[in-house]
Amino acid sequence: MFYFFFIKKDYWLGVKVATVSLSSVLVMFTLKIFFQRQRPVMPLLHPVEGLSFPSGHAFMSFSFFGLLIYILTKSALQRGWKMLLILLFSIIMLMVGISRIYLRVHYASDVITGFCMAFMWMVISLLILKRLQKPRMEVHARNVTNG
């Protein structure tokens, strides 16, 4: 977010990153409170506090790496590098989810739902932001041609 605001000077992309990131945290905690699902009883290492459904790690890793993938698709980076980074980010997301199940701090359904809900929320958020951006772009284009 700070990179896009202060270094890249792409304020609208900074707003997108901030909006999706912060709203994802809110949605994830709201879902946890709504469902109130307890964690598995026999974790592999040590007991973990908090609620289980959906997996916060899965939700937030998908939100974070999903945003990076979205930004990559819009970047001018060479296609080969884009594909390599998308593959790397996808593997990291998957490993986060698998680790939560392996450590027995989440059920598989927690992780799958975390990924799915994060994906849906990201798509909804970006679509709403795109609709909000369109009128601003039209006003900017009119000002440039009239100015």
TAFEN-V538196 format. One record per residue. N is the residue number from 1. RES is the residue in one small letter. PHI is phi in whole degrees, 0 to 359 (NA if undefined). Layout:
N	RES	PHI
N	RES	PHI
This chain:
1	m	NA
2	f	295
3	y	301
4	f	288
5	f	287
6	f	258
7	i	259
8	k	283
9	k	61
10	d	258
11	y	296
12	w	294
13	l	292
14	g	298
15	v	295
16	k	300
17	v	299
18	a	298
19	t	296
20	v	294
21	s	296
22	l	291
23	s	290
24	s	297
25	v	298
26	l	298
27	v	297
28	m	299
29	f	293
30	t	297
31	l	296
32	k	300
33	i	294
34	f	295
35	f	274
36	q	51
37	r	276
38	q	283
39	r	286
40	p	303
41	v	281
42	m	239
43	p	295
44	l	292
45	l	257
46	h	210
47	p	299
48	v	243
49	e	282
50	g	97
51	l	266
52	s	263
53	f	248
54	p	281
55	s	294
56	g	294
57	h	296
58	a	295
59	f	300
60	m	286
61	s	293
62	f	292
63	s	298
64	f	293
65	f	288
66	g	297
67	l	295
68	l	298
69	i	296
70	y	302
71	i	296
72	l	300
73	t	296
74	k	269
75	s	277
76	a	267
77	l	299
78	q	299
79	r	305
80	g	299
81	w	294
82	k	301
83	m	297
84	l	296
85	l	292
86	i	298
87	l	297
88	l	299
89	f	296
90	s	295
91	i	295
92	i	299
93	m	303
94	l	299
95	m	295
96	v	300
97	g	297
98	i	297
99	s	297
100	r	294
101	i	287
102	y	301
103	l	284
104	r	57
105	v	256
106	h	215
107	y	278
108	a	302
109	s	295
110	d	296
111	v	290
112	i	299
113	t	294
114	g	302
115	f	296
116	c	296
117	m	294
118	a	296
119	f	298
120	m	298
121	w	295
122	m	296
123	v	297
124	i	300
125	s	299
126	l	293
127	l	294
128	i	297
129	l	296
130	k	296
131	r	295
132	l	290
133	q	286
134	k	302
135	p	299
136	r	296
137	m	293
138	e	294
139	v	296
140	h	297
141	a	295
142	r	295
143	n	295
144	v	291
145	t	286
146	n	274
147	g	284
